[in-house]
Amino acid sequence: MVHFKTIIKKFGSQGEKTGWTYIDISSEIIEKIKPGAKTSFRVKGKLDEHPIKGFALLPMGGGDFIMALNADIRKKIGKKTGYELNVYLTEDRAAFIFNKDFIICVKDEPKAFEYFNSLAASHQRYFSKWIDSAKTTDTQTKRIVLAVKSLSQKMGYGEMIRANKK
């Protein structure tokens, strides 16, 4: 496991990453975690004392990567932009496990399943992670229904979320 200290940063104007909170991970550190990495990969470890798994590292060019820190993880570690963070990382080779109820339901709707299978793996995982993040069984069930309905209408995750905010 690689250990390093870094400062939490936030993008100003950076295309689709505008407003993201993140940490930089230098090419030297990447070489220790996954030698020769050029594309996104997943890691596990700790941010301070908070355990993490399945977090994506995103390439930024020149061999450097970033790790996005969403509001939920920032709340759990109790830190915001400008704070120092102790980071412990190793490559996470565990296969992603989809929500089993969601997969059963989406397979039951041929149009939804066909569209779901046409999506990139990372986009497929958005649906399952969103369903898994529900705090109650009722909310999880509502999310499964909404996801299957949206996939039947050839909506991606982002489109589904935006359509249901209205």
C-alpha positions as CSV (number, residue, x, y, z in Angstrom):
1,M,0.0,0.0,0.0
2,V,1.3,3.4,-1.0
3,H,1.1,6.3,1.5
4,F,1.3,10.0,0.7
5,K,0.0,13.3,1.9
6,T,-1.8,15.8,-0.4
7,I,-4.0,18.8,-0.3
8,I,-7.7,18.7,-1.3
9,K,-8.3,20.9,-4.4
10,K,-11.2,22.1,-6.5
11,F,-11.4,22.8,-10.2
12,G,-12.4,26.2,-11.3
13,S,-13.1,26.1,-15.0
14,Q,-12.1,22.6,-16.3
15,G,-14.6,21.5,-18.9
16,E,-16.8,18.7,-17.6
17,K,-14.8,18.6,-14.4
18,T,-15.7,22.2,-13.5
19,G,-16.4,22.4,-9.8
20,W,-15.1,19.0,-8.9
21,T,-13.3,18.5,-5.6
22,Y,-10.3,16.2,-6.0
23,I,-6.8,15.2,-5.0
24,D,-3.8,15.0,-7.4
25,I,-1.9,11.7,-7.7
26,S,1.5,12.1,-9.3
27,S,2.9,9.8,-11.9
28,E,5.6,8.6,-9.4
29,I,2.9,7.4,-7.0
30,I,0.9,5.9,-9.9
31,E,4.0,3.9,-10.9
32,K,4.0,2.4,-7.4
33,I,0.3,1.5,-7.4
34,K,-0.1,0.3,-11.0
35,P,3.1,0.5,-13.1
36,G,2.5,1.7,-16.7
37,A,-1.1,2.8,-16.1
38,K,-2.4,5.2,-18.7
39,T,-6.1,4.7,-18.3
40,S,-8.6,5.0,-15.4
41,F,-8.4,2.2,-12.8
42,R,-9.8,1.5,-9.4
43,V,-8.2,1.7,-6.0
44,K,-8.9,0.9,-2.4
45,G,-7.3,2.0,0.9
46,K,-7.9,4.8,3.3
47,L,-8.4,8.6,3.2
48,D,-7.2,9.6,6.7
49,E,-8.8,6.8,8.7
50,H,-11.8,6.3,6.5
51,P,-11.7,3.1,4.4
52,I,-12.5,3.3,0.7
53,K,-12.9,0.8,-2.1
54,G,-13.7,0.9,-5.8
55,F,-12.6,4.6,-6.2
56,A,-11.6,5.5,-9.8
57,L,-8.4,7.3,-10.5
58,L,-8.7,9.4,-13.7
59,P,-5.7,10.2,-16.0
60,M,-4.9,13.9,-16.4
61,G,-2.0,13.7,-18.9
62,G,1.7,13.4,-18.4
63,G,1.2,10.3,-16.2
64,D,-0.6,12.2,-13.5
65,F,-4.1,11.2,-12.2
66,I,-6.8,12.6,-10.0
67,M,-9.3,11.1,-7.5
68,A,-12.6,12.9,-7.3
69,L,-14.0,13.4,-3.8
70,N,-17.8,13.8,-3.8
71,A,-19.7,15.5,-1.0
72,D,-20.5,12.3,0.7
73,I,-16.8,11.2,1.1
74,R,-15.8,14.8,2.1
75,K,-18.4,14.7,4.8
76,K,-17.2,11.3,6.0
77,I,-13.6,12.4,6.3
78,G,-14.6,15.8,7.7
79,K,-12.5,17.8,5.3
80,K,-12.9,20.3,2.5
81,T,-10.9,22.2,-0.2
82,G,-7.5,23.3,1.1
83,Y,-7.2,20.6,3.9
84,E,-4.3,18.2,4.1
85,L,-5.2,14.5,3.6
86,N,-3.3,11.3,4.4
87,V,-3.9,8.9,1.6
88,Y,-3.2,5.1,1.6
89,L,-3.9,3.4,-1.8
90,T,-3.5,0.1,-3.6
91,E,-5.1,-1.2,-6.8
92,D,-8.6,-2.6,-6.3
93,R,-8.9,-5.6,-8.5
94,A,-12.3,-6.7,-7.2
95,A,-15.0,-7.1,-9.8
96,F,-17.9,-4.8,-9.5
97,I,-21.0,-6.5,-8.2
98,F,-24.3,-5.2,-9.6
99,N,-27.4,-4.9,-7.4
100,K,-29.0,-8.3,-8.0
101,D,-32.6,-7.1,-7.8
102,F,-31.9,-4.5,-10.4
103,I,-30.3,-7.0,-12.8
104,I,-33.2,-9.4,-12.4
105,C,-35.7,-6.6,-13.2
106,V,-33.7,-5.1,-16.1
107,K,-33.3,-8.6,-17.7
108,D,-37.1,-9.0,-17.4
109,E,-37.6,-6.0,-19.8
110,P,-35.9,-6.8,-23.2
111,K,-35.7,-3.2,-24.5
112,A,-34.2,-2.0,-21.2
113,F,-31.8,-4.9,-21.1
114,E,-30.6,-4.3,-24.7
115,Y,-30.0,-0.6,-24.0
116,F,-28.3,-1.3,-20.7
117,N,-25.9,-3.7,-22.4
118,S,-25.1,-1.1,-25.0
119,L,-23.8,1.3,-22.3
120,A,-20.2,1.5,-21.3
121,A,-19.5,-0.5,-18.1
122,S,-18.9,2.7,-16.1
123,H,-22.3,4.0,-17.1
124,Q,-24.0,0.7,-16.2
125,R,-22.5,0.9,-12.7
126,Y,-24.0,4.4,-12.2
127,F,-27.4,2.9,-12.1
128,S,-26.5,0.1,-9.7
129,K,-24.5,2.4,-7.3
130,W,-27.4,4.9,-7.2
131,I,-29.8,2.0,-6.3
132,D,-27.4,0.7,-3.7
133,S,-27.1,4.2,-2.1
134,A,-30.8,4.2,-1.2
135,K,-31.2,4.2,2.6
136,T,-34.5,2.3,2.7
137,T,-35.9,-0.7,0.8
138,D,-38.8,1.4,-0.4
139,T,-36.4,3.9,-2.0
140,Q,-34.3,1.2,-3.5
141,T,-37.5,-0.4,-5.1
142,K,-38.6,3.0,-6.5
143,R,-35.1,3.5,-7.9
144,I,-35.1,0.1,-9.6
145,V,-38.5,0.8,-11.2
146,L,-37.3,4.2,-12.4
147,A,-34.0,2.9,-13.7
148,V,-35.7,0.1,-15.7
149,K,-38.4,2.5,-17.1
150,S,-35.7,4.9,-18.1
151,L,-33.5,2.3,-19.7
152,S,-36.6,1.1,-21.7
153,Q,-36.8,4.7,-23.1
154,K,-33.1,4.6,-23.9
155,M,-32.2,7.1,-21.2
156,G,-28.7,7.1,-19.7
157,Y,-28.2,7.7,-16.0
158,G,-27.7,11.5,-16.3
159,E,-30.7,11.9,-18.6
160,M,-32.8,9.9,-16.1
161,I,-31.8,12.0,-13.1
162,R,-32.4,15.3,-15.0
163,A,-35.8,14.2,-16.3
164,N,-36.9,13.3,-12.8
165,K,-35.8,16.6,-11.2
166,K,-38.6,18.4,-13.2
